[in-house]
Amino acid sequence: MLPRQDGGRAMKLKDLEIFVVAPPAPGWGGRYWIIPRITTDDGIVGYGECYASTVGPVAMRAVIEDVFERHMAGESPEAIELMFRRAYSAGFTQRPDPTVMGAFSGLEIACWDILGKARGRPVWALLGGRINDRIRSYTYLYPEPGRESADFWVDPDAAAGAALRFVDMGFTAVKFDPAGPYTIRGGHEPSMSDITRSVAFCRAIRDAVGDRADLLFGTHGQFTTAGAIRMGRALEPYGPLWYEEPVPPDILHEFAEVARHVRIPLATGERLTTKAEFGALLRLGGVRILQPALGRVGGIWEAKKIAAMAEVFNAQVAPHLYAGPVEWAANVHLAASIPNLLIAETIETGGAFHLALIRHSIRWEDGHIVPPEAPGLGIDFDEDLARAHPYTGDRLHLEMQEDPCGYSRPNRFEGGAPATMEPR
C-alpha cells in the first residue's frame, strides 16, 4: 500500500454507496445521474459521477459495485494507476470498454475527492496546480423556465432569442444542435430540410449575437462522411467555432476526410473512452478540439493524460458535460490545471437542480466558472436532496431514435431532454 503524505498509515477504500438521482423536469443533464460515494476506513468521504448509458440503472449499479469490489476495495485512493490498469485489463480485455470505464471513472473521481480532502487541498492543486484562474464556459441553448415546448428545438427565432439571453448573461459561446435525428442506424445523409433548418439557426443566432459569442454547432455522429461534408459546407459562412461529432464515433479515420473538405474546426470526444481512442484520433488527424466526458473517459487522471497528448498535436480540450454536478466539478478541476483549455460546458449558469445538489458550492460569473478553493472537488453534496429524488425507472440516461431519418417531411428533433419525463 502507498504511504500517506503525513507519514502515517495508508487509508483504504472501504464502503460504497450509489445514488441514482433523477433531476426534476425539464431534466437538463439527462434522465438521471449516477453518483458513487466512497468512504475510507478513516471516515473520509468522496463523491464521483459515472457518465455511462449503455445499460440500465440497475445493471449499471451492479457494474459499479463489481468494479469497486474487484479492483478497488481495500486499496489506497492514491493507487490511481494500479486501479485503472486492473479495470482496463479486466477479463483479458485491455482495451476501451465504455461500460466498465464509465463505472471506474466515477469511482476514480471519488478517489481524487478523497485525496484532496485528506491533504486539505483542491484537486487542481494535486494535478500540477492552477494555470486557469477562471474557466471560460458555454451552454446549450435552453428555453426560459416555464416556456419549454417541442417547438423550441426546431425554431430558429426561438434559438436566436435564447442565444441573446445567454450572451447578455455573459456567455461568449453557445451550442445548439438542429441538424435532425440521431439514430441507431449509423450515419445517414441529412435531408435538405435538415440542412435548411441548420443554416437558418446559424444565420438567426449570428444575426442576434453578432461577434459577441462563438457558435458551437452540435451534431451527434449522425451523418455519413459525404453528408457531414454537405452540412459543414453549408454552415461555413457563419463561422462556427466548431462542428461537433459530424460522423459516428466508431469510424475515427473519417474525421480527417471531413476536415479536408470543411473549413470549420472539428470537435469530438463525449463518446470516446481512454487515451487509446483519443490517441488514435489525434494520430489520424482532422480533430483539434477534444471533448472528453470525465465520467466515461477513465476519470480525471486519464483526462489529464489526454490533455497532455493533445498539447503535442497543438489541440485544445473542451470538457463535455451532459450529466450532473459532480462530473461538472471534476471538469472544472481538470480545466483549471491544463494549459490547452479551450472552454468547458456548463448547464446554463450551473443548472438550478445541479447547483442545489451541491449547495451552490461552485460559482459561475460573467461567462466563467470559478475553480473552487475548498479541499477535494470543493463541493458540498446534499445527500438528503439526492435521496429525495431517486430514479426508479428502467430507461437509459440517453437514448437514440430507432426510426430512420425522414426525407418526405421535416424531421422534428427534440434536444436537451425527453419531451415527457416518466415517473421516477
Backbone torsions as a table, in degrees:
resi	resn	phi	psi	omega
1	MET	NA	149.3	-179.0
2	LEU	-82.2	140.1	-178.8
3	PRO	-72.3	152.9	172.8
4	ARG	-74.5	156.3	-176.9
5	GLN	-62.3	-29.5	-178.3
6	ASP	-82.0	5.0	177.3
7	GLY	83.2	-1.9	-178.6
8	GLY	-87.0	-166.3	-179.1
9	ARG	-65.2	140.7	178.6
10	ALA	-69.4	130.6	175.0
11	MET	-74.3	157.1	-177.2
12	LYS	-127.2	147.0	173.8
13	LEU	-73.1	127.8	-171.2
14	LYS	-121.6	-61.0	-170.6
15	ASP	-115.9	149.2	-179.4
16	LEU	-129.9	133.4	169.4
17	GLU	-130.2	144.0	-176.8
18	ILE	-123.0	123.5	173.9
19	PHE	-99.0	129.6	170.7
20	VAL	-114.0	102.6	-167.5
21	VAL	-104.4	130.5	178.0
22	ALA	-101.6	111.7	177.1
23	PRO	-67.0	145.6	177.5
24	PRO	-63.3	158.6	175.3
25	ALA	-56.0	142.7	11.3
26	PRO	-83.6	-0.5	171.1
27	GLY	80.3	32.3	176.7
28	TRP	-60.9	131.8	-176.4
29	GLY	106.2	-1.2	175.9
30	GLY	108.5	172.6	-174.7
31	ARG	-66.7	-36.0	177.2
32	TYR	-158.8	164.9	179.8
33	TRP	-124.3	132.7	-177.5
34	ILE	-103.7	114.0	-171.3
35	ILE	-124.7	103.4	175.8
36	PRO	-79.9	144.5	176.5
37	ARG	-119.4	119.3	179.0
38	ILE	-109.8	136.7	175.5
39	THR	-118.6	134.8	177.5
40	THR	-84.0	169.9	179.7
41	ASP	-68.4	-13.8	174.5
42	ASP	-107.3	18.1	167.0
43	GLY	88.8	9.0	177.2
44	ILE	-83.4	133.5	-176.2
45	VAL	-108.7	135.2	175.4
46	GLY	-129.1	145.6	180.0
47	TYR	-116.0	144.4	175.3
48	GLY	-136.4	-175.9	176.3
49	GLU	-149.3	134.8	-179.0
50	CYS	-103.4	117.4	176.0
51	TYR	-100.4	80.1	-179.4
52	ALA	-138.4	132.6	-174.6
53	SER	-136.4	28.2	-177.6
54	THR	-85.9	-21.1	176.3
55	VAL	-132.8	163.9	-178.1
56	GLY	-68.5	168.9	-173.4
57	PRO	-63.7	-33.0	178.3
58	VAL	-67.8	-46.4	178.6
59	ALA	-65.6	-37.8	-179.5
60	MET	-66.7	-37.4	176.0
61	ARG	-58.6	-42.7	179.7
62	ALA	-65.0	-38.5	178.1
63	VAL	-63.4	-45.7	-180.0
64	ILE	-60.7	-44.3	179.3
65	GLU	-62.2	-40.9	-179.4
66	ASP	-66.2	-45.1	179.3
67	VAL	-60.4	-42.2	179.5
68	PHE	-64.8	-51.5	-176.7
69	GLU	-66.2	-36.5	-174.5
70	ARG	-78.8	-36.3	-169.4
71	HIS	-119.4	-12.9	-168.2
72	MET	-130.0	-34.3	-176.3
73	ALA	-58.3	132.3	-179.4
74	GLY	86.8	-7.8	179.1
75	GLU	-88.7	163.9	170.4
76	SER	-76.3	141.5	175.1
77	PRO	-64.6	-13.2	176.7
78	GLU	-73.9	-17.8	-172.6
79	ALA	-82.6	50.3	-176.0
80	ILE	-59.5	-49.3	-178.0
81	GLU	-61.7	-45.9	-178.3
82	LEU	-61.3	-47.4	-177.5
83	MET	-67.4	-37.7	176.3
84	PHE	-60.5	-47.3	-177.5
85	ARG	-63.8	-34.5	176.4
86	ARG	-63.3	-49.0	-177.6
87	ALA	-68.1	-41.0	-178.0
88	TYR	-65.4	-33.1	-176.0
89	SER	-95.6	-3.5	-171.5
90	ALA	-57.1	140.4	177.2
91	GLY	68.2	24.8	178.5
92	PHE	63.6	34.8	179.7
93	THR	-93.1	-63.7	-177.8
94	GLN	51.2	48.5	177.1
95	ARG	-158.6	163.2	-176.6
96	PRO	-59.3	130.8	175.6
97	ASP	-134.4	108.7	-172.1
98	PRO	-63.2	-30.2	-179.2
99	THR	-74.3	-50.9	179.8
100	VAL	-64.3	-44.7	-179.0
101	MET	-70.3	-28.5	173.6
102	GLY	-64.3	-43.2	176.8
103	ALA	-62.5	-47.6	-178.5
104	PHE	-63.6	-38.0	-177.2
105	SER	-56.5	-47.8	-179.9
106	GLY	-63.8	-39.0	178.7
107	LEU	-68.5	-38.4	179.1
108	GLU	-64.9	-41.5	177.0
109	ILE	-59.2	-40.2	177.9
110	ALA	-62.9	-34.9	177.1
111	CYS	-62.8	-42.3	177.8
112	TRP	-64.2	-38.3	176.4
113	ASP	-59.6	-42.9	177.9
114	ILE	-63.9	-46.7	-177.2
115	LEU	-61.7	-42.1	178.4
116	GLY	-64.1	-41.1	178.7
117	LYS	-66.6	-38.3	179.5
118	ALA	-63.8	-30.5	-177.6
119	ARG	-102.0	-3.5	179.8
120	GLY	69.6	28.8	-176.9
121	ARG	-132.6	148.2	173.9
122	PRO	-66.5	154.9	-176.7
123	VAL	-58.8	-38.5	-178.6
124	TRP	-58.0	-29.5	179.3
125	ALA	-69.0	-24.7	179.3
126	LEU	-87.0	-6.3	-176.3
127	LEU	-104.9	15.4	-178.2
128	GLY	110.7	1.3	178.5
129	GLY	94.1	170.7	-175.7
130	ARG	-93.2	118.8	174.5
131	ILE	-101.7	-20.1	179.3
132	ASN	-116.2	109.2	-179.5
133	ASP	-74.1	-26.2	174.9
134	ARG	-135.7	144.7	-173.6
135	ILE	-115.4	114.6	177.4
136	ARG	-59.8	136.6	-176.6
137	SER	-129.9	158.8	174.6
138	TYR	-133.2	163.0	176.4
139	THR	-132.8	152.8	164.3
140	TYR	-64.0	158.8	172.5
141	LEU	-82.4	117.2	177.9
142	TYR	-118.5	150.8	175.3
143	PRO	-69.5	161.1	176.8
144	GLU	-63.7	146.7	178.1
145	PRO	-54.0	133.5	-180.0
146	GLY	85.5	-4.0	-179.5
147	ARG	-121.1	27.2	179.9
148	GLU	-70.7	139.2	175.4
149	SER	-159.6	157.2	178.2
150	ALA	-63.7	-28.6	-177.8
151	ASP	-67.7	-26.4	-176.9
152	PHE	-54.9	-39.3	-171.4
153	TRP	-75.4	-10.4	179.9
154	VAL	-122.3	12.9	-175.2
155	ASP	-111.5	106.1	-178.8
156	PRO	-58.9	-38.2	-179.2
157	ASP	-67.5	-38.7	177.2
158	ALA	-65.3	-39.4	178.2
159	ALA	-64.5	-41.3	179.2
160	ALA	-63.9	-39.9	177.1
161	GLY	-63.7	-40.8	177.7
162	ALA	-66.1	-40.4	179.2
163	ALA	-60.4	-45.1	179.7
164	LEU	-64.1	-38.3	178.3
165	ARG	-61.7	-44.6	-178.8
166	PHE	-71.6	-37.1	178.4
167	VAL	-66.1	-37.8	176.6
168	ASP	-64.6	-25.6	174.9
169	MET	-71.9	-23.5	-178.6
170	GLY	129.5	-6.7	178.7
171	PHE	-65.9	142.2	176.0
172	THR	-113.2	11.7	175.0
173	ALA	-160.2	141.8	178.0
174	VAL	-137.1	147.0	-178.1
175	LYS	-117.6	147.8	-179.6
176	PHE	-152.8	156.6	-174.6
177	ASP	-142.8	73.4	-176.7
178	PRO	-90.3	13.3	-165.5
179	ALA	-83.2	13.7	175.0
180	GLY	100.6	-173.6	-170.2
181	PRO	-75.9	150.1	167.5
182	TYR	-110.9	129.2	-168.9
183	THR	-124.8	164.7	178.1
184	ILE	-69.8	-8.1	-173.5
185	ARG	-84.3	-0.5	-179.5
186	GLY	87.6	-157.6	-175.4
187	GLY	-68.7	141.4	174.8
188	HIS	-135.0	163.7	172.2
189	GLU	-76.1	130.3	176.9
190	PRO	-65.6	146.3	174.1
191	SER	-73.1	158.3	178.3
192	MET	-61.3	-34.6	179.1
193	SER	-68.6	-31.5	175.1
194	ASP	-65.2	-41.3	178.3
195	ILE	-66.5	-44.6	180.0
196	THR	-59.8	-45.1	179.8
197	ARG	-64.4	-41.6	-179.3
198	SER	-62.9	-42.5	176.7
199	VAL	-62.9	-42.0	-179.7
200	ALA	-62.8	-38.8	176.5
201	PHE	-61.7	-49.1	-178.6
202	CYS	-61.4	-43.2	-178.7
203	ARG	-64.1	-47.4	-176.8
204	ALA	-65.7	-41.2	-179.1
205	ILE	-70.0	-41.4	177.8
206	ARG	-62.7	-41.2	177.8
207	ASP	-62.8	-35.5	-176.7
208	ALA	-74.3	-41.1	-172.6
209	VAL	-105.2	-11.6	-179.4
210	GLY	58.4	-132.4	179.9
211	ASP	-99.6	19.3	179.8
212	ARG	-77.5	-17.3	-175.3
213	ALA	-151.1	151.1	172.4
214	ASP	-81.3	147.6	174.2
215	LEU	-99.8	128.2	179.4
216	LEU	-112.9	109.2	-175.3
217	PHE	-91.9	113.8	-177.4
218	GLY	-97.4	139.5	165.1
219	THR	-132.9	-177.2	-177.0
220	HIS	-132.2	45.2	176.7
221	GLY	67.4	29.1	-170.0
222	GLN	-92.8	-1.7	-172.3
223	PHE	-108.2	152.5	164.1
224	THR	-66.7	167.9	178.5
225	THR	-60.6	-46.9	179.1
226	ALA	-62.7	-40.1	179.3
227	GLY	-66.0	-38.8	177.8
228	ALA	-63.4	-38.0	179.5
229	ILE	-67.4	-44.1	178.3
230	ARG	-58.5	-47.2	-179.6
231	MET	-64.1	-47.6	-176.6
232	GLY	-60.4	-42.5	-179.8
233	ARG	-63.7	-33.8	179.2
234	ALA	-68.6	-26.1	-176.8
235	LEU	-89.4	-15.3	-172.7
236	GLU	-53.4	-39.7	-176.5
237	PRO	-60.2	-17.4	-175.3
238	TYR	-99.2	2.8	170.8
239	GLY	58.2	47.0	176.3
240	PRO	-59.9	147.2	175.3
241	LEU	-68.9	-34.1	175.7
242	TRP	-151.9	161.0	176.4
243	TYR	-121.5	107.2	-165.9
244	GLU	-92.4	127.1	172.6
245	GLU	44.2	59.0	-176.6
246	PRO	-70.1	-23.8	178.5
247	VAL	-123.8	162.2	-176.7
248	PRO	-56.4	148.3	-173.8
249	PRO	-71.9	-9.5	-178.1
250	ASP	-96.2	7.7	176.4
251	ILE	-126.7	69.4	-171.6
252	LEU	-59.7	-33.0	-176.2
253	HIS	-65.8	-21.7	-176.3
254	GLU	-79.5	-15.7	175.2
255	PHE	-59.8	-39.8	-180.0
256	ALA	-63.3	-36.5	178.7
257	GLU	-66.7	-41.9	176.3
258	VAL	-61.4	-44.5	-177.4
259	ALA	-62.0	-29.3	179.5
260	ARG	-69.0	-19.5	-173.6
261	HIS	-116.6	-8.7	-175.4
262	VAL	-123.2	130.4	-177.2
263	ARG	-96.0	45.3	172.2
264	ILE	-127.2	133.3	177.5
265	PRO	-57.8	138.0	178.4
266	LEU	-93.4	142.0	176.8
267	ALA	-129.4	147.2	174.9
268	THR	-167.2	166.3	172.5
269	GLY	144.9	-14.3	-174.4
270	GLU	-63.7	-25.2	-178.7
271	ARG	-102.3	4.5	178.2
272	LEU	-92.2	154.4	179.7
273	THR	-137.4	134.8	177.5
274	THR	72.8	163.3	179.4
275	LYS	-63.3	-21.4	-179.6
276	ALA	-61.4	-46.0	-179.2
277	GLU	-75.0	-40.8	178.6
278	PHE	-67.7	-35.6	177.2
279	GLY	-63.2	-43.2	177.3
280	ALA	-62.4	-40.8	179.2
281	LEU	-60.8	-44.2	179.8
282	LEU	-66.2	-41.2	-179.0
283	ARG	-66.3	-36.6	-178.8
284	LEU	-72.6	-25.5	176.6
285	GLY	84.7	169.2	177.3
286	GLY	104.9	-35.1	-177.9
287	VAL	-110.2	127.5	179.0
288	ARG	-125.3	8.4	173.5
289	ILE	-128.0	113.8	-176.8
290	LEU	-101.0	136.6	-175.5
291	GLN	-124.0	66.1	179.4
292	PRO	-67.1	140.1	170.1
293	ALA	-97.6	111.3	-169.6
294	LEU	-63.6	-23.2	177.6
295	GLY	-81.3	2.0	177.8
296	ARG	-129.3	-28.2	-168.2
297	VAL	-74.4	-16.0	-175.9
298	GLY	128.4	-2.4	177.8
299	GLY	106.6	-171.6	-174.7
300	ILE	-68.3	-44.3	-176.4
301	TRP	-67.4	-39.1	177.6
302	GLU	-65.2	-39.5	177.7
303	ALA	-65.5	-36.1	176.9
304	LYS	-62.6	-39.9	176.7
305	LYS	-64.3	-41.2	179.7
306	ILE	-63.5	-41.7	177.8
307	ALA	-61.9	-38.9	178.4
308	ALA	-65.9	-42.2	175.4
309	MET	-59.7	-40.4	-177.3
310	ALA	-62.6	-34.2	178.2
311	GLU	-55.3	-41.1	-176.9
312	VAL	-64.9	-26.3	-179.3
313	PHE	-99.8	11.1	-178.7
314	ASN	56.9	36.8	-179.3
315	ALA	-105.4	155.9	-179.0
316	GLN	-112.4	164.3	-176.2
317	VAL	-119.2	134.6	177.7
318	ALA	-134.0	87.2	-174.9
319	PRO	-53.0	133.5	-177.5
320	HIS	-86.4	147.9	175.3
321	LEU	-145.5	111.8	159.5
322	TYR	-139.2	69.1	-175.1
323	ALA	-155.6	-150.7	-175.9
324	GLY	-98.5	-170.1	-171.4
325	PRO	-78.2	-16.4	179.9
326	VAL	-76.1	-41.6	173.5
327	GLU	-63.3	-37.9	176.4
328	TRP	-58.2	-45.4	179.3
329	ALA	-61.1	-43.1	177.7
330	ALA	-60.5	-43.0	177.3
331	ASN	-57.8	-41.5	-176.9
332	VAL	-63.7	-42.3	-179.6
333	HIS	-68.3	-41.1	174.2
334	LEU	-60.5	-49.2	-176.9
335	ALA	-59.6	-36.7	180.0
336	ALA	-65.7	-23.1	-169.3
337	SER	-104.0	-1.8	-174.0
338	ILE	-114.7	140.5	-178.9
339	PRO	-76.9	-22.5	-175.6
340	ASN	-102.9	36.6	174.5
341	LEU	-73.2	134.5	171.7
342	LEU	-97.3	-55.0	-173.0
343	ILE	-172.0	160.3	179.3
344	ALA	-127.3	137.9	179.8
345	GLU	-72.3	144.0	177.4
346	THR	-136.7	146.6	172.7
347	ILE	-85.5	106.2	-172.1
348	GLU	50.0	-131.1	178.8
349	THR	-95.4	25.6	-178.5
350	GLY	133.3	-23.2	178.9
351	GLY	86.2	126.6	-175.3
352	ALA	-58.1	-51.9	-178.6
353	PHE	-75.3	-34.3	174.9
354	HIS	-53.7	-52.3	-176.4
355	LEU	-67.4	-36.6	177.8
356	ALA	-62.0	-37.4	-176.5
357	LEU	-69.4	-22.1	176.3
358	ILE	-115.2	22.9	176.1
359	ARG	48.8	42.1	174.2
360	HIS	55.3	39.0	-175.3
361	SER	-89.6	0.5	169.9
362	ILE	-121.1	135.5	-176.0
363	ARG	-103.0	140.6	170.9
364	TRP	-118.5	131.2	178.3
365	GLU	-150.5	133.7	173.8
366	ASP	50.0	48.5	175.3
367	GLY	81.8	5.7	-175.9
368	HIS	-133.6	151.9	171.9
369	ILE	-95.2	138.1	178.4
370	VAL	-99.2	116.0	-179.3
371	PRO	-58.9	132.7	-178.7
372	PRO	-69.5	151.7	179.3
373	GLU	-99.3	-14.2	-177.1
374	ALA	-69.0	157.7	-177.8
375	PRO	-61.3	155.2	179.9
376	GLY	67.5	-141.5	176.8
377	LEU	-70.0	-12.8	177.6
378	GLY	75.7	20.0	-179.3
379	ILE	-110.5	155.2	178.3
380	ASP	-115.1	87.0	-172.2
381	PHE	-73.7	129.6	-177.3
382	ASP	-93.3	94.2	-177.7
383	GLU	-66.0	-34.0	179.2
384	ASP	-64.5	-41.8	178.1
385	LEU	-66.4	-38.9	177.7
386	ALA	-61.4	-44.6	-179.6
387	ARG	-68.6	-24.9	179.8
388	ALA	-78.6	-10.4	-179.4
389	HIS	-129.0	60.8	-179.9
390	PRO	-77.9	150.2	170.4
391	TYR	-97.4	125.7	-177.3
392	THR	-120.6	7.4	177.6
393	GLY	-82.7	-169.8	-178.4
394	ASP	-127.8	15.0	180.0
395	ARG	-77.2	169.4	174.0
396	LEU	-88.1	158.3	179.4
397	HIS	-55.7	-45.4	174.7
398	LEU	-134.7	147.9	-177.3
399	GLU	-136.3	147.5	179.9
400	MET	-100.7	156.2	-179.0
401	GLN	-76.3	138.4	176.5
402	GLU	-87.7	-33.8	179.6
403	ASP	-67.6	145.4	179.2
404	PRO	-71.4	165.7	172.9
405	CYS	-58.8	140.0	178.6
406	GLY	-95.7	150.5	-178.8
407	TYR	-124.4	-12.6	-177.3
408	SER	-87.5	-18.7	177.1
409	ARG	-149.7	159.9	-177.3
410	PRO	-59.2	139.0	174.9
411	ASN	-75.8	144.3	176.5
412	ARG	-115.4	100.7	178.6
413	PHE	-100.4	127.8	177.5
414	GLU	-103.4	111.5	-178.3
415	GLY	-88.9	178.8	170.3
416	GLY	82.3	-58.7	-176.4
417	ALA	-161.9	163.1	177.3
418	PRO	-59.2	148.9	179.3
419	ALA	-63.8	-33.9	176.2
420	THR	-127.2	138.9	179.1
421	MET	-98.1	116.6	-179.7
422	GLU	-69.6	157.6	-179.9
423	PRO	-56.4	143.6	179.5
424	ARG	-71.6	NA	NA
